[in-house]
Amino acid sequence: MRERDDESETIQRARRLRREMTAPERRLWRALRDHRVRGEKFRRQAPVGRFIVDFLHAVSGVVIELDGRSHDDRFEHDAARQLWLEGRGYHVLRIANDDVLDDIEAVVDAILAAVSTGRHRSS
């Protein structure tokens, strides 16, 4: 029963995070949502196991994590989380918030390159 409670809590937390996205998350989501980028489907604040990732392209297994100042003191936590995700076949692409705000086109290009590489790995 505890596993089901944990899953429900994770889903509730993901919903809250979707409502409370940061400015860089909102900007990237506007670029990625509704299959706007080459028809690719992305999810935001997506539960993956016990974690909630910022963005997920499930077909390729690419996880996009935006890093800002709040991550400065979370290096160990972020590294452990990334190791867990990679151990389950996900590719984690870390992007600085400033890059999203300064050059969204370059960020989207990097994401598409990772998605393309992820597809080739899984085929």
C-alpha positions as CSV (number, residue, x, y, z in Angstrom):
1,M,0.0,0.0,0.0
2,R,2.9,2.4,0.8
3,E,4.1,2.2,-2.9
4,R,0.7,3.3,-4.1
5,D,0.7,6.2,-1.6
6,D,4.2,7.2,-2.8
7,E,3.0,7.2,-6.4
8,S,0.0,9.3,-5.5
9,E,2.2,11.8,-3.7
10,T,4.6,12.0,-6.7
11,I,1.7,12.7,-9.0
12,Q,0.3,15.4,-6.7
13,R,3.8,17.0,-6.5
14,A,4.2,16.9,-10.3
15,R,0.8,18.6,-10.7
16,R,1.9,21.3,-8.2
17,L,5.2,21.8,-10.1
18,R,3.4,22.2,-13.4
19,R,1.3,25.0,-11.9
20,E,4.4,26.6,-10.3
21,M,6.9,26.5,-13.2
22,T,9.9,28.9,-13.2
23,A,10.2,31.5,-15.9
24,P,12.9,29.4,-17.8
25,E,10.7,26.3,-17.5
26,R,7.7,28.2,-18.9
27,R,9.7,29.6,-21.8
28,L,11.1,26.2,-22.7
29,W,7.6,24.6,-22.4
30,R,6.2,27.2,-24.8
31,A,8.8,26.1,-27.3
32,L,8.3,22.3,-26.8
33,R,4.6,21.9,-26.1
34,D,1.9,20.7,-28.5
35,H,4.4,18.9,-30.8
36,R,5.7,22.3,-32.0
37,V,9.3,21.0,-32.5
38,R,9.3,18.6,-35.5
39,G,6.2,16.9,-34.2
40,E,8.0,15.6,-31.1
41,K,6.1,15.0,-27.9
42,F,7.5,16.2,-24.7
43,R,6.0,16.0,-21.2
44,R,6.7,18.6,-18.4
45,Q,7.2,17.8,-14.8
46,A,6.9,14.1,-15.5
47,P,7.2,11.4,-12.8
48,V,10.0,8.9,-13.5
49,G,10.2,6.4,-10.7
50,R,10.5,8.4,-7.5
51,F,11.7,11.5,-9.2
52,I,10.0,14.3,-11.2
53,V,12.0,15.4,-14.2
54,D,11.6,18.9,-15.7
55,F,10.9,17.6,-19.2
56,L,10.8,14.1,-20.8
57,H,10.9,12.9,-24.4
58,A,9.7,9.3,-23.6
59,V,10.3,7.8,-27.0
60,S,14.0,8.6,-27.0
61,G,14.5,8.4,-23.2
62,V,15.8,12.0,-23.1
63,V,15.3,13.8,-19.8
64,I,15.8,17.6,-19.8
65,E,16.8,19.2,-16.5
66,L,17.0,22.9,-16.2
67,D,19.6,24.1,-13.7
68,G,19.5,27.5,-12.0
69,R,20.9,28.9,-8.8
70,S,18.7,26.6,-6.7
71,H,20.9,23.7,-7.9
72,D,24.2,25.3,-6.8
73,D,24.1,23.5,-3.4
74,R,22.4,20.3,-4.7
75,F,25.3,18.8,-6.7
76,E,25.3,15.5,-4.8
77,H,21.5,15.1,-5.0
78,D,21.5,16.0,-8.7
79,A,24.4,13.6,-9.4
80,A,22.7,10.7,-7.5
81,R,19.4,11.4,-9.4
82,Q,21.2,11.5,-12.7
83,L,23.0,8.2,-12.0
84,W,19.6,6.6,-11.1
85,L,18.0,7.8,-14.3
86,E,21.0,6.8,-16.5
87,G,20.9,3.4,-14.8
88,R,17.4,3.0,-16.2
89,G,18.4,3.9,-19.7
90,Y,17.6,7.6,-19.7
91,H,19.9,10.2,-21.2
92,V,20.0,13.4,-19.0
93,L,20.6,16.7,-20.7
94,R,21.3,19.4,-18.2
95,I,20.7,23.0,-19.4
96,A,21.4,26.2,-17.6
97,N,18.4,28.5,-17.0
98,D,20.4,31.4,-18.4
99,D,20.8,29.5,-21.7
100,V,17.0,29.1,-22.0
101,L,16.5,32.8,-21.4
102,D,19.4,33.9,-23.6
103,D,19.2,31.6,-26.6
104,I,16.1,29.4,-26.8
105,E,16.8,28.4,-30.4
106,A,20.2,26.9,-29.5
107,V,18.6,25.1,-26.6
108,V,15.9,23.6,-28.8
109,D,18.6,22.5,-31.3
110,A,20.6,20.8,-28.6
111,I,17.4,19.0,-27.3
112,L,16.6,17.8,-30.8
113,A,20.1,16.5,-31.3
114,A,19.8,14.5,-28.0
115,V,16.4,13.2,-29.1
116,S,17.8,12.1,-32.4
117,T,20.8,10.4,-30.8
118,G,18.5,8.7,-28.3
119,R,16.3,7.3,-31.0
120,H,19.4,5.9,-32.8
121,R,20.6,4.2,-29.6
122,S,17.3,2.5,-29.0
123,S,16.8,1.2,-32.5
